[in-house]
Amino acid sequence: MIRIEGQPVLTADETRRAEADAIAAGVSAEELMARAGAAVAEQVRRLTAGAEVLVLCGPGNNGGDGYVAAAALRRAGLPVRVASIAPATTPQASAACGRWEGLIEPLAEAAPAPIVLDAVFGIGLSRPLGDAVAVPLRRLLQATRMSIAVDVPSGVSTDDGACLSDLPRVDLTLAMGAVKPAHVLQPSAARCGAIRLLEIGLEARSNARVSSAPVIRAPDASAHKYSRGMVAVVAGAMPGAGALAATAAGRGGAGYVLLLGSATDRLPHAIVRRRFTPEALTDDRIRAIVVGPGLGRDDRARERLEAALGAGRPLVVDGDALHCMGERRLQGPAILTPHAGEFVAMFGSEAGSKIDRAISAAQRAGSVVVYKGADTVIAAPDGRAVVHDGGTSWLSTAGTGDVLAGLIGARLATGLEPMEAAVQGVWLHTEAARRAGPAFLADDLVNHISLAADFVV
């Protein structure tokens, strides 16, 4: 089993093309199914400690994988039962079913088992499961000690992360050959439990990938505060938000943080505070400007935003600034950090998955877009996307977005290109939240950023 961090994310169509490429290269469809079923059986065998396994098979190739796995588990000496919703309908699944030498129970009549392997429906499902399938499947999943899904849990939409049927979460999902959007987009990601990738010989190619821990290098021996990066944070109507962003920028690796226009005194002494003027943003040493946290939406806020946009510096645009900016295409390096409401206000409600929408927004804006949420998607105008699915629900508290904006500003000021700066900032933000534990304030989150970066090399 392989952890999914850093792995490409393939849609159902991209997965089918990868399978077709493998077949064109000389690997038969039957061999791909044999590899998949054997890989599943090996992992189930390792995890079950000899307990009885109930394999639930559907009529398609996902069910075929289940039949292959069931036969392999029986050969390994495990007690195995098979239940099916319907006869196999594909040539590969029919052949695999024919090699299963035991009984096949109707799904509705199957008794519970300590281990349930869900191979009912895989990729490509587009409609809810009927009660004839959903009701017994729910009963069996609720009664099991451990539930394992083959490729994706039955009842989820592969490409957009929707849950098409109300079914329990499985404990483990074994992604076959490639990670799918359903594994990393909500709400389906929550249904998947732990996710591990099984190699079956596909060449997975995609512009989207799962995030992974970044490599953050310590400053070299010749570094000084300006070479490490100077960040200017533009404060506004809610000075606490600007203070959070500025402190996070300092914790996130910036060598110098300048907070412009804030009246708050609740700041580390290392944060430099000055009155806001447009001229203050013209300092050649500024390597990134963060604008938006607590900015407000009045005339003063718009004037400060225009000064930031016209300063000719790399930008992080967050919060109120996103509302004030509208769908303006920015010149120069820029990162936009909308949550769901801000995203819709800027870009509308397009069709497609969150990955699709983020990429489209980045192309329209000509900027990197960090589409925030429990499944944050970071997208670049060139079509690249990184999905970060490790967020904790405790981040749903006031001020955490301001912290993220400051963190991304710090990474941008170090000289990283915007996409990498955003990816690093999001990862550090989530790791700091993990270390902060439950029910934290955004102020607490800031204090865990330095610990989150303890992997610096």
C-alpha positions in Angstrom: 0.0 0.0 0.0 1.2 3.5 -0.9 0.2 6.7 0.8 -1.5 9.1 -1.5 0.5 12.3 -0.7 2.0 13.7 -3.9 0.2 11.3 -6.2 -1.6 12.3 -9.4 -5.4 12.6 -9.3 -7.2 11.1 -12.2 -10.8 11.5 -13.2 -12.8 8.4 -14.3 -12.1 9.2 -18.0 -8.4 9.7 -17.3 -8.3 6.4 -15.5 -10.0 4.6 -18.4 -7.5 6.2 -20.8 -4.7 5.0 -18.6 -6.2 1.5 -18.6 -6.6 1.7 -22.4 -2.9 2.7 -22.7 -1.8 -0.2 -20.6 -3.9 -2.6 -22.8 -2.4 -1.0 -26.0 1.0 -1.7 -24.5 0.3 -5.4 -24.2 -1.4 -5.8 -20.8 -4.8 -7.4 -21.3 -7.9 -6.2 -19.5 -8.1 -9.6 -17.7 -4.5 -9.2 -16.5 -5.3 -5.7 -15.1 -8.3 -7.2 -13.2 -6.1 -10.1 -12.0 -3.5 -7.6 -10.7 -6.2 -5.5 -9.0 -7.9 -8.4 -7.3 -4.7 -10.0 -6.1 -3.5 -6.7 -4.7 -6.7 -6.2 -2.8 -6.6 -9.8 -1.5 -3.1 -9.3 -0.2 -4.0 -6.2 1.8 -7.2 -7.8 3.2 -5.3 -10.9 4.2 -2.8 -8.7 6.1 -5.4 -6.7 7.9 -8.0 -9.3 8.9 -6.1 -11.7 11.1 -8.0 -14.7 9.7 -11.5 -13.3 10.3 -14.3 -14.1 7.9 -14.6 -11.8 4.9 -17.8 -11.0 3.1 -17.1 -9.7 -0.5 -19.9 -7.7 -2.0 -19.8 -7.7 -5.8 -21.5 -5.6 -8.4 -22.1 -6.5 -12.0 -19.2 -4.5 -13.5 -15.4 -4.6 -13.4 -15.4 -3.4 -9.7 -17.3 -6.6 -8.9 -14.9 -8.5 -11.0 -12.0 -7.3 -8.8 -14.1 -8.5 -5.9 -14.5 -12.0 -7.3 -10.7 -12.2 -8.0 -10.0 -11.1 -4.5 -12.5 -13.6 -3.0 -10.9 -16.5 -4.8 -7.4 -15.4 -3.8 -8.4 -15.1 -0.2 -10.0 -18.5 -0.2 -6.8 -20.0 -1.7 -4.9 -18.3 1.2 -7.1 -20.2 3.7 -9.4 -17.4 4.8 -13.1 -18.0 5.3 -14.8 -16.1 2.5 -18.4 -15.5 1.4 -19.5 -13.7 -1.7 -22.8 -11.7 -2.1 -23.9 -10.1 -5.4 -26.5 -7.6 -6.5 -26.7 -9.0 -10.0 -25.0 -11.2 -12.5 -21.7 -10.0 -14.0 -22.2 -7.9 -17.2 -18.7 -7.4 -18.5 -16.5 -10.1 -20.1 -13.8 -9.7 -17.5 -16.2 -9.7 -14.6 -18.0 -12.7 -16.0 -14.7 -14.6 -16.3 -13.7 -13.7 -12.8 -17.1 -14.7 -11.4 -16.7 -18.1 -13.2 -13.5 -18.7 -11.4 -15.2 -18.3 -8.0 -16.0 -21.8 -6.8 -18.2 -21.0 -3.9 -21.8 -19.9 -3.4 -23.0 -16.4 -4.4 -25.6 -15.1 -2.0 -28.1 -12.4 -2.9 -27.0 -9.1 -1.3 -30.4 -8.7 0.4 -30.1 -12.1 2.2 -26.4 -11.9 3.2 -25.6 -12.2 6.9 -23.1 -9.8 8.4 -19.4 -10.6 8.7 -16.5 -9.2 10.7 -14.8 -7.9 7.5 -16.8 -6.5 4.5 -15.1 -5.8 1.2 -17.2 -3.4 -0.9 -16.8 -4.1 -4.6 -20.3 -3.2 -5.6 -19.8 0.0 -7.7 -16.5 1.6 -8.7 -15.7 4.6 -10.8 -18.3 6.2 -13.1 -21.4 6.0 -10.9 -23.8 8.9 -11.7 -27.0 8.2 -9.8 -28.1 7.2 -6.3 -28.3 3.6 -5.4 -31.8 2.1 -5.3 -33.1 0.9 -2.0 -32.6 -2.7 -3.1 -28.9 -2.1 -3.0 -28.5 0.8 -0.5 -30.6 -0.8 2.4 -28.7 -4.1 2.6 -25.4 -2.4 1.9 -26.0 0.0 4.8 -27.0 -2.9 7.1 -23.9 -4.9 6.3 -21.5 -1.9 6.6 -23.0 -0.9 10.0 -22.6 -4.4 11.4 -19.0 -5.1 10.4 -15.9 -4.7 12.4 -13.9 -3.4 9.4 -15.1 -2.2 6.1 -12.8 -1.9 3.0 -13.8 -0.3 -0.3 -12.3 -1.4 -3.7 -11.3 1.8 -5.6 -14.1 4.0 -4.3 -16.9 3.4 -1.8 -20.2 2.5 -3.5 -22.5 5.4 -3.7 -20.0 8.2 -4.4 -19.4 10.2 -7.5 -15.9 9.7 -8.7 -15.1 13.1 -10.3 -16.8 15.7 -8.1 -16.8 14.2 -4.6 -20.6 14.0 -4.3 -22.2 11.4 -2.1 -25.1 10.0 -4.2 -26.4 7.7 -1.4 -26.5 7.9 2.4 -24.2 5.1 3.4 -21.7 4.7 6.3 -18.1 5.6 6.1 -15.7 2.8 5.3 -12.6 2.3 7.3 -10.2 1.9 4.4 -10.4 2.6 0.6 -7.9 0.9 -1.7 -7.4 3.2 -4.7 -6.7 1.0 -7.7 -3.9 2.3 -9.9 -4.5 6.0 -9.3 -6.0 8.4 -6.8 -9.5 9.8 -7.9 -11.1 13.1 -7.0 -13.6 11.3 -4.8 -10.7 10.4 -2.5 -9.7 14.0 -1.8 -12.8 16.1 -2.4 -15.6 16.5 0.1 -18.0 15.1 1.1 -16.9 11.8 -0.5 -13.4 12.0 1.0 -15.0 11.7 4.5 -16.7 8.4 3.3 -13.4 6.9 2.3 -11.7 6.5 5.6 -8.0 5.9 5.3 -6.9 5.9 1.6 -4.1 3.8 0.2 -3.0 3.4 -3.4 -2.4 -0.1 -4.9 -0.1 -0.2 -8.0 -1.5 -2.3 -10.8 0.7 -1.1 -13.7 -1.1 2.1 -14.9 0.8 5.1 -15.9 -1.0 7.9 -14.0 -0.7 11.3 -15.7 -2.6 14.3 -14.6 -2.2 18.1 -14.0 -3.7 17.6 -10.6 -2.0 16.0 -7.6 -2.5 15.4 -3.9 -0.5 17.8 -1.7 2.6 16.6 0.2 4.9 17.9 2.9 7.0 20.6 1.3 10.8 21.0 1.6 11.5 24.3 3.4 15.1 25.2 3.5 16.7 27.2 6.4 18.2 30.6 5.5 21.8 30.3 4.4 24.7 31.7 6.4 24.7 35.0 4.5 21.0 35.7 5.0 19.7 38.9 6.5 16.2 40.2 7.3 15.6 41.7 3.8 17.1 38.8 1.9 14.7 36.5 3.7 11.8 38.5 2.5 9.9 41.6 3.6 6.1 41.4 3.8 3.8 44.4 3.9 0.3 43.7 5.4 -2.3 46.3 4.7 -4.6 46.7 7.7 -8.2 48.1 7.6 -11.4 48.3 9.5 -10.8 45.2 11.6 -7.2 45.7 12.9 -7.1 42.3 14.6 -7.3 40.5 11.3 -4.3 42.4 9.9 -2.4 41.7 13.1 -3.1 38.0 12.7 -1.8 38.0 9.1 1.3 40.0 10.1 2.2 37.7 12.9 1.6 34.7 10.8 3.9 36.1 8.1 6.7 36.5 10.7 6.2 33.0 12.0 6.0 31.7 8.4 9.6 32.6 7.6 9.5 36.3 6.5 12.6 38.2 7.6 10.8 41.6 8.1 7.0 42.3 8.5 5.5 45.7 8.1 2.0 46.3 9.2 0.5 49.4 7.6 -2.5 51.3 9.0 -3.2 49.3 12.2 -4.0 50.9 15.6 -3.7 47.7 17.5 -0.8 47.3 20.0 -1.4 43.5 20.6 1.5 42.5 18.4 5.0 41.1 18.8 7.5 43.9 19.0 9.3 42.5 15.9 6.3 43.6 13.7 7.0 47.1 12.4 3.9 49.3 12.5 3.5 52.4 10.3 0.7 54.7 9.2 -0.7 53.6 5.9 0.2 55.7 2.8 0.4 54.6 -0.8 4.1 55.6 -0.8 4.8 53.1 2.0 4.1 50.3 -0.5 6.7 51.5 -2.9 9.7 50.4 -0.8 11.9 48.4 -3.1 12.6 45.9 -0.3 9.0 44.7 -0.1 8.8 41.3 -1.7 5.1 40.6 -1.1 2.0 42.5 -0.1 -0.9 40.9 1.8 -4.2 42.9 1.4 -7.7 42.0 2.5 -7.7 40.6 6.0 -10.1 42.9 7.9 -9.9 45.5 5.2 -13.5 46.5 5.1 -15.5 47.4 2.0 -15.8 51.2 2.3 -14.1 53.9 0.3 -11.0 53.9 2.5 -10.7 50.1 2.0 -11.0 50.5 -1.8 -8.3 53.2 -1.8 -5.9 51.0 0.1 -6.7 48.1 -2.2 -6.0 50.2 -5.3 -2.7 51.3 -3.8 -1.7 47.6 -3.1 -2.7 46.5 -6.6 -0.8 49.4 -8.2 2.4 48.9 -6.2 4.0 46.4 -8.6 4.7 43.8 -5.9 3.7 40.1 -5.7 0.3 40.0 -4.0 -1.8 37.9 -1.7 -5.4 39.0 -2.0 -7.8 37.8 0.7 -11.2 38.5 2.4 -12.7 41.9 1.8 -10.3 42.7 -0.9 -11.7 39.9 -3.0 -15.2 41.4 -2.8 -13.8 44.9 -3.6 -11.7 43.7 -6.5 -14.3 41.8 -8.5 -13.3 39.7 -11.4 -10.2 41.8 -12.2 -7.3 40.2 -14.0 -4.2 41.2 -12.1 -0.8 41.9 -13.6 2.2 40.2 -12.1 2.5 37.4 -9.5 -0.7 37.2 -7.4 -2.5 34.7 -5.2 -6.2 34.9 -4.5 -7.5 33.1 -1.4 -11.3 32.8 -1.5 -13.5 30.7 0.7 -16.6 29.2 -0.9 -18.8 32.3 -0.6 -16.1 34.6 -1.9 -15.4 32.2 -4.7 -19.0 32.2 -5.9 -19.2 36.0 -5.6 -16.1 36.4 -7.8 -16.5 33.6 -10.3 -20.1 32.4 -10.1 -21.3 28.8 -9.8 -19.8 26.9 -12.7 -20.4 23.2 -13.3 -17.7 20.7 -12.6 -15.7 19.5 -9.7 -14.0 21.8 -7.2 -10.8 21.1 -9.1 -12.3 22.1 -12.4 -13.8 25.3 -10.9 -10.5 26.3 -9.3 -8.5 25.8 -12.5 -11.1 27.8 -14.5 -11.0 30.6 -11.9 -7.2 30.7 -12.0 -7.2 30.9 -15.8 -9.8 33.7 -15.8 -8.0 35.7 -13.1 -4.5 35.1 -14.4 -3.5 34.3 -10.8 -3.1 31.4 -8.5 -6.3 30.6 -6.7 -6.5 29.0 -3.3 -10.1 27.7 -3.1 -10.3 27.2 0.6 -12.2 24.6 2.6 -11.8 21.2 4.1 -10.6 20.1 0.7 -8.6 23.2 -0.3 -7.7 23.3 -4.0 -4.7 25.4 -5.2 -4.8 26.1 -8.9 -2.5 27.9 -11.4 -3.4 29.6 -14.7 -1.4 26.9 -16.6 -3.9 24.2 -15.4 -1.9 22.7 -12.6 -3.8 21.9 -9.4 -2.9 20.6 -6.0 -5.6 19.2 -3.6 -5.0 19.5 0.1 -7.4 17.2 1.9 -5.8 17.1 5.3 -7.7 20.0 6.9 -9.2 19.8 10.3 -12.8 21.0 10.9 -11.4 23.0 13.9 -10.1 25.5 11.3 -13.7 26.7 10.9 -13.2 29.6 13.3 -12.7 33.3 12.9 -9.3 34.6 11.9 -7.8 31.3 10.5 -8.1 32.7 7.0 -6.1 35.8 8.0 -3.4 33.5 9.4 -3.3 31.6 6.0 -3.0 34.8 4.0 0.0 35.9 6.1 1.6 32.5 5.9 1.3 32.5 2.1 2.6 36.0 2.0 5.7 34.9 3.9 6.4 32.0 1.5 5.8 34.3 -1.5 8.3 36.9 -0.1 11.0 34.3 0.1 11.1 34.3 -3.7 9.0 31.2 -4.4 6.8 31.2 -7.5 3.1 31.8 -6.5 1.9 28.2 -6.9 4.6 26.8 -4.7 4.2 29.6 -2.2 0.5 28.8 -1.9 1.0 25.1 -1.6 3.6 25.6 1.2 1.4 28.1 3.0 -1.6 25.8 3.0 0.4 22.8 4.2 1.9 24.8 7.1 -1.5 26.2 8.0 -3.0 22.7 8.2 0.0 21.2 10.1 -0.1 24.1 12.6 -3.8 23.4 13.2 -3.1 19.7 13.7 -0.5 20.6 16.4 -2.8 23.1 18.0 -5.4 20.4 18.8 -9.1 21.0 19.2 -11.1 24.2 19.8 -8.2 26.6 19.2 -8.4 30.3 18.5 -6.7 31.8 15.5 -4.3 33.4 17.9 -3.3 29.9 19.2 -2.8 28.7 15.6 -0.2 31.4 15.0 1.9 30.1 17.9 2.1 26.6 16.3 3.4 27.7 12.9 7.0 27.5 14.0 6.5 24.0 15.3 4.8 23.0 12.0 8.0 23.9 10.1 10.2 21.7 12.2 11.1 19.6 9.1 13.1 22.5 7.7 16.3 21.3 6.0 
